[in-house]
Amino acid sequence: MIIAVPERDRAAILITFPGSPAEQAGLKSHDSILAVDGEPILDENGFLRDVVRGPQGSQITLTVQTPGQEPRQETLFRRQINGPVPVPYRLLDSPGGKRIGYILLVTFNDSTIDDQVEGALRTITQNGELDGLILDNRQNSGGADTVLRGTLAYFTGGTLGLFISRNDERPLEVKSYDVSGSQQVPLVVLVGPGTASYGEVFSGILKDQERAYLIGETTEGNVETLWGYDFEDGSRAWLAHESFRPYHHPDEDWEVTGIVPHETVLTNWDEINSENDPAVEAALEHLDGG
């Protein structure tokens, strides 16, 4: 999965799929794609050009760059990729010696995400409960209501707010489900301009519930529920039907303010890596009690 970074004329890799040609070529999260077969990855308007995909078995040469390194060429052979969007996770040691989990969420638009989060929680607590957990939501563009609820359930529960439309309102109610201490573990959620839709709602709820400390940048403010309408020519229109009102602070309008973190830490996804991420470092310091 990649995102456009028009201000630096590149696309940044969010995650690679297990067993994919990209993974086998050594491409990793935070690497950038500058060009495909010598042509820029972005068009003149800063949007991704449809040049990465192609016939199975065909060859493609990418100009890629790892943060802090010089660009290089990687030649891949295209292959069909099947399987769910992965949820990367790892166990970190804080400077104070605490066991801190890290889970990266790039979407809720995959029905397996909440189950994968449960699996990640169980794996990283096999040798003991966590002292803290970092949920990296900086590139979570949202997705399905069911995945939002299923993932929230590991960390909180009850009536968490209201979806509000012109003529109606409906509560967001979640039944909590503890996984290896997930209901009590101290949480840090990382947010930024790439956090959108239900990614914002997820982060905002955990802040509203005083369940998590948020680090990063203020989000854009896009918390509508979209409904799709299909037309006879095969096209589809997406219209916003509802916004979200948090339970404890119903006067807040996240469409106007976005989700405002407790602590501002600026990062550019394509200029950092897992070893030098200022937001993760700030999260570890917070979870250490600093």
C-alpha beads as a LAMMPS data file, in Angstrom:
LAMMPS data file: protein, C-alpha beads

290 atoms
289 bonds

1 atom types
1 bond types

-500.0 500.0 xlo xhi
-500.0 500.0 ylo yhi
-500.0 500.0 zlo zhi

Masses

1 110.0

Atoms # bond

1 1 1 0.000 0.000 0.000
2 1 1 1.318 3.408 -0.976
3 1 1 0.295 7.048 -0.556
4 1 1 1.141 10.079 -2.675
5 1 1 3.578 12.636 -1.249
6 1 1 3.241 15.407 -3.841
7 1 1 5.315 17.945 -1.914
8 1 1 8.354 15.709 -2.479
9 1 1 7.353 14.135 -5.827
10 1 1 7.124 10.583 -4.560
11 1 1 4.903 7.871 -3.174
12 1 1 5.567 6.435 0.272
13 1 1 5.086 2.793 1.217
14 1 1 2.764 2.259 4.175
15 1 1 3.057 -1.524 4.354
16 1 1 4.150 -4.402 2.142
17 1 1 2.161 -7.612 1.883
18 1 1 3.824 -10.824 3.113
19 1 1 5.341 -12.782 0.240
20 1 1 4.764 -9.979 -2.253
21 1 1 7.359 -9.015 -4.889
22 1 1 7.890 -5.754 -2.975
23 1 1 8.681 -7.572 0.259
24 1 1 10.942 -10.042 -1.540
25 1 1 12.826 -7.096 -3.065
26 1 1 13.448 -5.729 0.426
27 1 1 11.059 -2.794 0.248
28 1 1 9.770 -1.695 3.638
29 1 1 7.373 0.682 5.303
30 1 1 8.595 4.318 4.964
31 1 1 10.524 3.615 1.737
32 1 1 9.624 5.860 -1.195
33 1 1 8.944 5.097 -4.853
34 1 1 10.239 7.931 -7.026
35 1 1 9.721 6.482 -10.488
36 1 1 8.430 3.436 -12.363
37 1 1 10.387 2.352 -15.454
38 1 1 11.938 5.803 -15.483
39 1 1 8.613 7.674 -15.378
40 1 1 7.515 9.702 -12.321
41 1 1 5.174 7.843 -9.939
42 1 1 2.966 10.953 -9.630
43 1 1 1.212 12.885 -12.390
44 1 1 1.424 16.643 -12.907
45 1 1 -1.384 17.149 -10.354
46 1 1 0.356 15.166 -7.636
47 1 1 -1.837 12.063 -7.912
48 1 1 -0.621 8.470 -8.167
49 1 1 -0.247 7.294 -11.738
50 1 1 -1.571 3.781 -12.423
51 1 1 1.795 2.415 -13.475
52 1 1 2.679 -0.019 -10.692
53 1 1 0.030 -2.563 -11.615
54 1 1 0.278 -4.580 -14.822
55 1 1 0.096 -8.056 -16.350
56 1 1 1.143 -10.906 -14.093
57 1 1 4.735 -11.934 -14.722
58 1 1 5.696 -8.667 -16.393
59 1 1 8.850 -6.866 -15.291
60 1 1 8.951 -3.482 -13.576
61 1 1 11.868 -1.346 -12.445
62 1 1 11.296 0.952 -9.493
63 1 1 13.442 3.858 -8.400
64 1 1 13.176 3.647 -4.612
65 1 1 14.695 5.466 -1.675
66 1 1 15.031 4.468 1.956
67 1 1 15.027 7.444 4.365
68 1 1 18.562 8.757 4.780
69 1 1 19.940 6.791 1.810
70 1 1 20.538 7.434 -1.890
71 1 1 17.938 6.319 -4.494
72 1 1 18.425 2.861 -5.970
73 1 1 16.889 0.650 -8.649
74 1 1 14.874 -2.467 -7.839
75 1 1 13.550 -4.806 -10.537
76 1 1 10.435 -6.826 -9.698
77 1 1 8.147 -9.231 -11.511
78 1 1 4.475 -8.520 -11.039
79 1 1 2.384 -11.156 -9.300
80 1 1 -1.168 -11.268 -8.041
81 1 1 -1.381 -10.558 -4.324
82 1 1 -4.109 -12.170 -2.248
83 1 1 -4.811 -11.970 1.446
84 1 1 -5.842 -9.438 4.065
85 1 1 -4.226 -6.084 4.706
86 1 1 -1.542 -6.871 7.296
87 1 1 -1.408 -5.332 10.769
88 1 1 2.300 -5.003 11.617
89 1 1 3.276 -5.140 15.281
90 1 1 6.371 -5.430 17.423
91 1 1 7.555 -5.294 21.017
92 1 1 9.672 -2.309 22.057
93 1 1 11.792 -1.573 25.103
94 1 1 11.372 1.908 26.513
95 1 1 14.433 3.839 27.763
96 1 1 13.253 2.977 31.275
97 1 1 13.107 -0.737 30.513
98 1 1 9.330 -1.082 30.121
99 1 1 7.673 -3.554 27.724
100 1 1 5.807 -1.491 25.144
101 1 1 3.763 -2.898 22.281
102 1 1 3.438 -1.188 18.905
103 1 1 0.629 -1.841 16.396
104 1 1 0.316 -0.098 13.016
105 1 1 -3.210 0.467 11.679
106 1 1 -3.441 1.782 8.114
107 1 1 -7.123 1.053 7.463
108 1 1 -10.386 -0.215 8.892
109 1 1 -11.474 -1.168 5.374
110 1 1 -10.713 -4.871 5.808
111 1 1 -12.956 -7.176 7.812
112 1 1 -9.974 -9.012 9.306
113 1 1 -8.309 -5.990 10.920
114 1 1 -9.925 -6.321 14.354
115 1 1 -9.165 -10.046 14.492
116 1 1 -5.553 -9.325 13.524
117 1 1 -5.300 -6.736 16.304
118 1 1 -6.471 -9.396 18.756
119 1 1 -3.845 -11.778 17.408
120 1 1 -1.154 -9.108 17.737
121 1 1 -2.148 -8.421 21.335
122 1 1 -1.988 -12.111 22.214
123 1 1 1.388 -12.584 20.529
124 1 1 3.180 -9.640 22.115
125 1 1 1.891 -10.572 25.576
126 1 1 2.935 -14.235 25.441
127 1 1 5.862 -13.587 27.772
128 1 1 4.103 -11.115 30.050
129 1 1 1.648 -8.259 30.062
130 1 1 2.572 -4.956 28.475
131 1 1 3.505 -1.819 30.394
132 1 1 2.100 0.273 27.557
133 1 1 0.823 0.126 23.988
134 1 1 1.308 2.447 21.000
135 1 1 -1.428 2.407 18.338
136 1 1 -0.039 4.082 15.218
137 1 1 -3.052 5.656 13.510
138 1 1 -1.180 8.274 11.465
139 1 1 -2.126 6.684 8.140
140 1 1 -5.476 5.115 9.098
141 1 1 -7.902 6.347 6.429
142 1 1 -10.926 4.628 8.007
143 1 1 -13.274 2.017 6.623
144 1 1 -16.098 -0.091 8.026
145 1 1 -18.234 0.583 11.086
146 1 1 -17.972 -3.060 12.160
147 1 1 -14.162 -2.938 12.194
148 1 1 -14.205 0.339 14.124
149 1 1 -16.407 -1.239 16.795
150 1 1 -14.454 -4.486 16.898
151 1 1 -11.138 -2.718 17.390
152 1 1 -12.456 -0.232 19.948
153 1 1 -13.819 -3.156 21.984
154 1 1 -10.296 -4.228 23.011
155 1 1 -9.656 -0.896 24.725
156 1 1 -12.971 0.561 25.922
157 1 1 -16.709 -0.052 25.941
158 1 1 -20.177 1.300 26.630
159 1 1 -21.932 4.165 24.868
160 1 1 -19.112 6.091 23.215
161 1 1 -21.004 8.796 21.327
162 1 1 -23.696 9.439 18.750
163 1 1 -23.857 9.345 14.980
164 1 1 -25.921 12.421 14.094
165 1 1 -27.871 12.990 10.884
166 1 1 -30.315 15.749 9.932
167 1 1 -33.313 13.838 11.241
168 1 1 -31.966 11.149 13.514
169 1 1 -29.244 10.006 15.846
170 1 1 -27.957 6.571 16.766
171 1 1 -25.592 5.596 19.583
172 1 1 -22.213 3.995 19.068
173 1 1 -22.324 1.199 21.627
174 1 1 -19.448 -1.200 22.095
175 1 1 -19.196 -4.248 24.333
176 1 1 -15.696 -4.330 25.783
177 1 1 -13.506 -7.397 25.364
178 1 1 -10.241 -7.723 27.256
179 1 1 -7.250 -9.348 25.559
180 1 1 -4.283 -9.899 27.856
181 1 1 -4.937 -6.718 29.831
182 1 1 -5.867 -4.532 26.857
183 1 1 -8.627 -2.759 28.798
184 1 1 -6.175 -1.417 31.377
185 1 1 -2.882 -1.040 29.498
186 1 1 -1.727 2.596 29.165
187 1 1 -2.321 3.723 25.585
188 1 1 -0.702 6.219 23.249
189 1 1 -2.395 6.836 19.892
190 1 1 -0.390 8.491 17.100
191 1 1 -2.388 10.756 14.761
192 1 1 -1.710 13.107 11.867
193 1 1 -3.012 14.498 8.567
194 1 1 -3.274 10.952 7.194
195 1 1 -5.728 9.969 9.945
196 1 1 -9.226 10.217 8.454
197 1 1 -12.849 9.135 8.773
198 1 1 -13.254 6.247 11.234
199 1 1 -9.522 6.491 11.903
200 1 1 -10.279 9.916 13.385
201 1 1 -13.378 8.678 15.228
202 1 1 -11.353 5.823 16.766
203 1 1 -8.618 8.180 17.952
204 1 1 -11.037 10.854 19.144
205 1 1 -13.108 8.386 21.156
206 1 1 -10.073 7.070 23.012
207 1 1 -9.141 10.666 23.843
208 1 1 -12.719 11.585 24.818
209 1 1 -12.877 8.555 27.118
210 1 1 -9.543 9.601 28.671
211 1 1 -8.378 6.168 27.645
212 1 1 -5.401 7.276 25.535
213 1 1 -2.797 10.012 25.257
214 1 1 -2.575 11.340 21.695
215 1 1 0.696 12.357 20.049
216 1 1 1.265 13.757 16.578
217 1 1 -0.493 16.378 14.469
218 1 1 -4.077 17.627 14.349
219 1 1 -6.169 15.647 11.869
220 1 1 -8.069 17.206 8.964
221 1 1 -11.600 16.770 10.371
222 1 1 -13.472 14.232 8.266
223 1 1 -15.679 12.157 10.548
224 1 1 -18.721 11.640 8.337
225 1 1 -20.409 8.319 7.659
226 1 1 -20.627 7.891 3.875
227 1 1 -23.381 6.016 2.061
228 1 1 -22.873 4.776 -1.485
229 1 1 -25.431 5.208 -4.272
230 1 1 -25.028 3.165 -7.450
231 1 1 -26.068 4.373 -10.905
232 1 1 -27.055 2.411 -14.006
233 1 1 -23.798 3.270 -15.790
234 1 1 -21.820 1.531 -13.029
235 1 1 -20.667 4.691 -11.302
236 1 1 -21.183 5.332 -7.605
237 1 1 -21.703 8.504 -5.576
238 1 1 -20.651 8.676 -1.942
239 1 1 -22.672 11.101 0.178
240 1 1 -22.114 12.044 3.808
241 1 1 -25.171 11.202 5.925
242 1 1 -23.928 11.475 9.495
243 1 1 -21.319 13.115 11.653
244 1 1 -20.100 11.994 15.072
245 1 1 -20.673 13.552 18.496
246 1 1 -18.379 12.339 21.323
247 1 1 -20.005 11.154 24.533
248 1 1 -18.157 13.201 27.155
249 1 1 -17.672 16.376 25.102
250 1 1 -20.806 16.618 22.915
251 1 1 -20.110 20.294 22.213
252 1 1 -16.946 19.417 20.266
253 1 1 -17.246 19.431 16.474
254 1 1 -14.477 17.248 15.093
255 1 1 -15.432 18.254 11.549
256 1 1 -14.275 21.767 12.448
257 1 1 -11.389 21.120 14.818
258 1 1 -10.120 17.720 13.733
259 1 1 -8.696 15.496 16.446
260 1 1 -6.229 17.590 18.429
261 1 1 -3.417 15.609 20.091
262 1 1 -2.265 16.204 23.649
263 1 1 1.298 16.570 22.377
264 1 1 2.408 17.860 18.982
265 1 1 5.196 15.964 17.237
266 1 1 5.769 16.597 13.525
267 1 1 6.761 13.706 11.269
268 1 1 6.865 12.997 7.540
269 1 1 6.244 9.314 6.871
270 1 1 8.768 9.135 4.019
271 1 1 11.541 10.804 6.019
272 1 1 11.533 8.532 9.079
273 1 1 11.842 4.831 9.773
274 1 1 11.125 2.501 12.667
275 1 1 14.486 3.304 14.269
276 1 1 14.259 7.122 14.236
277 1 1 10.564 7.958 14.557
278 1 1 10.137 11.070 16.751
279 1 1 6.477 10.281 17.486
280 1 1 7.295 6.770 18.685
281 1 1 10.165 8.145 20.769
282 1 1 7.787 10.666 22.367
283 1 1 5.300 7.875 23.034
284 1 1 7.946 5.755 24.757
285 1 1 8.964 8.725 26.892
286 1 1 5.341 9.344 27.883
287 1 1 4.762 5.696 28.742
288 1 1 7.950 5.761 30.807
289 1 1 6.310 8.406 32.948
290 1 1 8.118 11.355 31.389

Bonds

1 1 1 2
2 1 2 3
3 1 3 4
4 1 4 5
5 1 5 6
6 1 6 7
7 1 7 8
8 1 8 9
9 1 9 10
10 1 10 11
11 1 11 12
12 1 12 13
13 1 13 14
14 1 14 15
15 1 15 16
16 1 16 17
17 1 17 18
18 1 18 19
19 1 19 20
20 1 20 21
21 1 21 22
22 1 22 23
23 1 23 24
24 1 24 25
25 1 25 26
26 1 26 27
27 1 27 28
28 1 28 29
29 1 29 30
30 1 30 31
31 1 31 32
32 1 32 33
33 1 33 34
34 1 34 35
35 1 35 36
36 1 36 37
37 1 37 38
38 1 38 39
39 1 39 40
40 1 40 41
41 1 41 42
42 1 42 43
43 1 43 44
44 1 44 45
45 1 45 46
46 1 46 47
47 1 47 48
48 1 48 49
49 1 49 50
50 1 50 51
51 1 51 52
52 1 52 53
53 1 53 54
54 1 54 55
55 1 55 56
56 1 56 57
57 1 57 58
58 1 58 59
59 1 59 60
60 1 60 61
61 1 61 62
62 1 62 63
63 1 63 64
64 1 64 65
65 1 65 66
66 1 66 67
67 1 67 68
68 1 68 69
69 1 69 70
70 1 70 71
71 1 71 72
72 1 72 73
73 1 73 74
74 1 74 75
75 1 75 76
76 1 76 77
77 1 77 78
78 1 78 79
79 1 79 80
80 1 80 81
81 1 81 82
82 1 82 83
83 1 83 84
84 1 84 85
85 1 85 86
86 1 86 87
87 1 87 88
88 1 88 89
89 1 89 90
90 1 90 91
91 1 91 92
92 1 92 93
93 1 93 94
94 1 94 95
95 1 95 96
96 1 96 97
97 1 97 98
98 1 98 99
99 1 99 100
100 1 100 101
101 1 101 102
102 1 102 103
103 1 103 104
104 1 104 105
105 1 105 106
106 1 106 107
107 1 107 108
108 1 108 109
109 1 109 110
110 1 110 111
111 1 111 112
112 1 112 113
113 1 113 114
114 1 114 115
115 1 115 116
116 1 116 117
117 1 117 118
118 1 118 119
119 1 119 120
120 1 120 121
121 1 121 122
122 1 122 123
123 1 123 124
124 1 124 125
125 1 125 126
126 1 126 127
127 1 127 128
128 1 128 129
129 1 129 130
130 1 130 131
131 1 131 132
132 1 132 133
133 1 133 134
134 1 134 135
135 1 135 136
136 1 136 137
137 1 137 138
138 1 138 139
139 1 139 140
140 1 140 141
141 1 141 142
142 1 142 143
143 1 143 144
144 1 144 145
145 1 145 146
146 1 146 147
147 1 147 148
148 1 148 149
149 1 149 150
150 1 150 151
151 1 151 152
152 1 152 153
153 1 153 154
154 1 154 155
155 1 155 156
156 1 156 157
157 1 157 158
158 1 158 159
159 1 159 160
160 1 160 161
161 1 161 162
162 1 162 163
163 1 163 164
164 1 164 165
165 1 165 166
166 1 166 167
167 1 167 168
168 1 168 169
169 1 169 170
170 1 170 171
171 1 171 172
172 1 172 173
173 1 173 174
174 1 174 175
175 1 175 176
176 1 176 177
177 1 177 178
178 1 178 179
179 1 179 180
180 1 180 181
181 1 181 182
182 1 182 183
183 1 183 184
184 1 184 185
185 1 185 186
186 1 186 187
187 1 187 188
188 1 188 189
189 1 189 190
190 1 190 191
191 1 191 192
192 1 192 193
193 1 193 194
194 1 194 195
195 1 195 196
196 1 196 197
197 1 197 198
198 1 198 199
199 1 199 200
200 1 200 201
201 1 201 202
202 1 202 203
203 1 203 204
204 1 204 205
205 1 205 206
206 1 206 207
207 1 207 208
208 1 208 209
209 1 209 210
210 1 210 211
211 1 211 212
212 1 212 213
213 1 213 214
214 1 214 215
215 1 215 216
216 1 216 217
217 1 217 218
218 1 218 219
219 1 219 220
220 1 220 221
221 1 221 222
222 1 222 223
223 1 223 224
224 1 224 225
225 1 225 226
226 1 226 227
227 1 227 228
228 1 228 229
229 1 229 230
230 1 230 231
231 1 231 232
232 1 232 233
233 1 233 234
234 1 234 235
235 1 235 236
236 1 236 237
237 1 237 238
238 1 238 239
239 1 239 240
240 1 240 241
241 1 241 242
242 1 242 243
243 1 243 244
244 1 244 245
245 1 245 246
246 1 246 247
247 1 247 248
248 1 248 249
249 1 249 250
250 1 250 251
251 1 251 252
252 1 252 253
253 1 253 254
254 1 254 255
255 1 255 256
256 1 256 257
257 1 257 258
258 1 258 259
259 1 259 260
260 1 260 261
261 1 261 262
262 1 262 263
263 1 263 264
264 1 264 265
265 1 265 266
266 1 266 267
267 1 267 268
268 1 268 269
269 1 269 270
270 1 270 271
271 1 271 272
272 1 272 273
273 1 273 274
274 1 274 275
275 1 275 276
276 1 276 277
277 1 277 278
278 1 278 279
279 1 279 280
280 1 280 281
281 1 281 282
282 1 282 283
283 1 283 284
284 1 284 285
285 1 285 286
286 1 286 287
287 1 287 288
288 1 288 289
289 1 289 290
